Amino acid sequence: MYQFSYSEVQTDSVADAKDRERQVLTRSIELLTAAREAGAGSPEAIDAILFMNRVWTALLSDLGSPDNELPKELRANLISIGLWLLREGEAIRQGRSENFDGLIEISQIIRDGLK
């Protein structure tokens, strides 16, 4: 019977986590794209913003954790980006913005950086 070394399991776990993060960001991008087409006041927009909020709330929680092993400066930058996404999403939800393109572009950049 084959036993995995700790480093193999840890590497797989990191790769699995990155894959899950990429998947959830891809889903968020898909929802935001549909919302952009449907318009800011649409049910699609509400669903997209709520989903994006859940995603970034979870990511921000992880980034703020002392157990997070990313470099401190990178974590701070990602937290700033996440807070901007949440603020911009709220502005769309309240009818003060229609900046779906900004949310989509930034989300794509973050997702593509997880490779």
C-alpha atoms as a printed R data frame, in Angstrom:
    type eleno elety resid chain resno       x      y       z
1   ATOM     1    CA   MET     A     1   0.000  0.000   0.000
2   ATOM     2    CA   TYR     A     2   1.352  3.410  -0.979
3   ATOM     3    CA   GLN     A     3   1.601  6.033   1.726
4   ATOM     4    CA   PHE     A     4   1.853  9.713   0.888
5   ATOM     5    CA   SER     A     5   4.541 11.820   2.456
6   ATOM     6    CA   TYR     A     6   3.436 14.892   4.387
7   ATOM     7    CA   SER     A     7   4.959 17.189   1.744
8   ATOM     8    CA   GLU     A     8   2.996 15.428  -1.034
9   ATOM     9    CA   VAL     A     9  -0.265 15.789   0.883
10  ATOM    10    CA   GLN     A    10   0.492 19.418   1.712
11  ATOM    11    CA   THR     A    11   1.351 20.189  -1.930
12  ATOM    12    CA   ASP     A    12  -1.857 18.517  -3.105
13  ATOM    13    CA   SER     A    13  -3.846 20.464  -0.540
14  ATOM    14    CA   VAL     A    14  -2.397 23.774  -1.742
15  ATOM    15    CA   ALA     A    15  -3.026 22.803  -5.371
16  ATOM    16    CA   ASP     A    16  -6.579 21.711  -4.513
17  ATOM    17    CA   ALA     A    17  -7.224 24.960  -2.648
18  ATOM    18    CA   LYS     A    18  -5.961 27.038  -5.585
19  ATOM    19    CA   ASP     A    19  -8.123 25.006  -7.952
20  ATOM    20    CA   ARG     A    20 -11.214 25.578  -5.793
21  ATOM    21    CA   GLU     A    21 -10.426 29.306  -5.602
22  ATOM    22    CA   ARG     A    22 -10.051 29.440  -9.404
23  ATOM    23    CA   GLN     A    23 -13.363 27.614  -9.840
24  ATOM    24    CA   VAL     A    24 -15.260 29.910  -7.504
25  ATOM    25    CA   LEU     A    25 -13.754 33.026  -9.100
26  ATOM    26    CA   THR     A    26 -14.653 31.670 -12.543
27  ATOM    27    CA   ARG     A    27 -18.242 31.169 -11.386
28  ATOM    28    CA   SER     A    28 -18.297 34.692  -9.983
29  ATOM    29    CA   ILE     A    29 -17.039 36.050 -13.320
30  ATOM    30    CA   GLU     A    30 -19.741 34.119 -15.182
31  ATOM    31    CA   LEU     A    31 -22.438 35.534 -12.911
32  ATOM    32    CA   LEU     A    32 -21.060 39.074 -13.210
33  ATOM    33    CA   THR     A    33 -20.970 38.758 -16.998
34  ATOM    34    CA   ALA     A    34 -24.616 37.665 -17.067
35  ATOM    35    CA   ALA     A    35 -25.464 40.514 -14.685
36  ATOM    36    CA   ARG     A    36 -23.763 43.054 -16.929
37  ATOM    37    CA   GLU     A    37 -25.940 41.879 -19.828
38  ATOM    38    CA   ALA     A    38 -29.132 41.915 -17.724
39  ATOM    39    CA   GLY     A    39 -28.476 45.310 -16.124
40  ATOM    40    CA   ALA     A    40 -27.701 46.644 -12.678
41  ATOM    41    CA   GLY     A    41 -31.219 46.342 -11.249
42  ATOM    42    CA   SER     A    42 -31.822 42.798 -12.469
43  ATOM    43    CA   PRO     A    43 -32.170 39.614 -10.409
44  ATOM    44    CA   GLU     A    44 -28.987 38.418 -12.151
45  ATOM    45    CA   ALA     A    45 -27.120 41.432 -10.800
46  ATOM    46    CA   ILE     A    46 -28.345 40.803  -7.269
47  ATOM    47    CA   ASP     A    47 -27.346 37.127  -7.474
48  ATOM    48    CA   ALA     A    48 -23.920 37.996  -8.921
49  ATOM    49    CA   ILE     A    49 -23.180 40.619  -6.275
50  ATOM    50    CA   LEU     A    50 -24.305 38.348  -3.428
51  ATOM    51    CA   PHE     A    51 -22.170 35.493  -4.755
52  ATOM    52    CA   MET     A    52 -19.152 37.779  -5.196
53  ATOM    53    CA   ASN     A    53 -19.658 39.104  -1.660
54  ATOM    54    CA   ARG     A    54 -19.665 35.584  -0.214
55  ATOM    55    CA   VAL     A    55 -16.539 34.662  -2.169
56  ATOM    56    CA   TRP     A    56 -14.587 37.750  -1.139
57  ATOM    57    CA   THR     A    57 -15.769 37.658   2.457
58  ATOM    58    CA   ALA     A    58 -14.345 34.136   2.714
59  ATOM    59    CA   LEU     A    59 -11.133 35.118   0.920
60  ATOM    60    CA   LEU     A    60 -10.680 38.201   3.114
61  ATOM    61    CA   SER     A    61 -11.179 36.103   6.219
62  ATOM    62    CA   ASP     A    62  -8.473 33.713   5.039
63  ATOM    63    CA   LEU     A    63  -6.140 36.543   4.011
64  ATOM    64    CA   GLY     A    64  -6.521 38.166   7.424
65  ATOM    65    CA   SER     A    65  -5.740 34.955   9.275
66  ATOM    66    CA   PRO     A    66  -2.361 34.770  11.023
67  ATOM    67    CA   ASP     A    67  -2.101 31.217   9.638
68  ATOM    68    CA   ASN     A    68  -2.099 32.473   6.041
69  ATOM    69    CA   GLU     A    69   1.374 31.842   4.623
70  ATOM    70    CA   LEU     A    70   1.310 34.365   1.779
71  ATOM    71    CA   PRO     A    71   3.826 37.202   2.078
72  ATOM    72    CA   LYS     A    72   2.475 40.042   4.194
73  ATOM    73    CA   GLU     A    73   2.626 42.644   1.402
74  ATOM    74    CA   LEU     A    74   0.767 40.368  -1.038
75  ATOM    75    CA   ARG     A    75  -1.896 39.669   1.572
76  ATOM    76    CA   ALA     A    76  -2.311 43.405   2.206
77  ATOM    77    CA   ASN     A    77  -2.655 44.085  -1.527
78  ATOM    78    CA   LEU     A    78  -5.224 41.320  -1.962
79  ATOM    79    CA   ILE     A    79  -7.177 42.593   1.041
80  ATOM    80    CA   SER     A    80  -7.245 46.079  -0.504
81  ATOM    81    CA   ILE     A    81  -8.462 44.642  -3.805
82  ATOM    82    CA   GLY     A    82 -11.102 42.549  -2.047
83  ATOM    83    CA   LEU     A    83 -12.390 45.553  -0.114
84  ATOM    84    CA   TRP     A    84 -12.608 47.552  -3.346
85  ATOM    85    CA   LEU     A    85 -14.588 44.747  -5.001
86  ATOM    86    CA   LEU     A    86 -17.012 44.648  -2.056
87  ATOM    87    CA   ARG     A    87 -17.457 48.455  -2.111
88  ATOM    88    CA   GLU     A    88 -17.958 48.542  -5.876
89  ATOM    89    CA   GLY     A    89 -20.429 45.658  -5.689
90  ATOM    90    CA   GLU     A    90 -22.391 47.542  -3.044
91  ATOM    91    CA   ALA     A    91 -22.419 50.655  -5.244
92  ATOM    92    CA   ILE     A    92 -23.891 48.585  -8.079
93  ATOM    93    CA   ARG     A    93 -26.450 47.036  -5.747
94  ATOM    94    CA   GLN     A    94 -27.515 50.497  -4.572
95  ATOM    95    CA   GLY     A    95 -27.808 51.807  -8.128
96  ATOM    96    CA   ARG     A    96 -24.856 54.219  -7.826
97  ATOM    97    CA   SER     A    97 -22.668 52.350 -10.329
98  ATOM    98    CA   GLU     A    98 -22.815 49.925 -13.236
99  ATOM    99    CA   ASN     A    99 -19.114 49.018 -13.154
100 ATOM   100    CA   PHE     A   100 -19.483 45.312 -13.876
101 ATOM   101    CA   ASP     A   101 -16.513 45.567 -16.243
102 ATOM   102    CA   GLY     A   102 -14.214 46.594 -13.383
103 ATOM   103    CA   LEU     A   103 -15.428 43.753 -11.171
104 ATOM   104    CA   ILE     A   104 -15.018 41.237 -14.000
105 ATOM   105    CA   GLU     A   105 -11.562 42.475 -15.018
106 ATOM   106    CA   ILE     A   106 -10.141 42.487 -11.487
107 ATOM   107    CA   SER     A   107 -11.661 39.067 -10.758
108 ATOM   108    CA   GLN     A   108 -10.086 37.675 -13.930
109 ATOM   109    CA   ILE     A   109  -6.686 39.071 -12.985
110 ATOM   110    CA   ILE     A   110  -6.878 37.535  -9.502
111 ATOM   111    CA   ARG     A   111  -8.133 34.199 -10.875
112 ATOM   112    CA   ASP     A   112  -5.418 34.053 -13.524
113 ATOM   113    CA   GLY     A   113  -2.766 34.825 -10.906
114 ATOM   114    CA   LEU     A   114  -3.664 31.626  -9.036
115 ATOM   115    CA   LYS     A   115  -1.981 29.411 -11.632
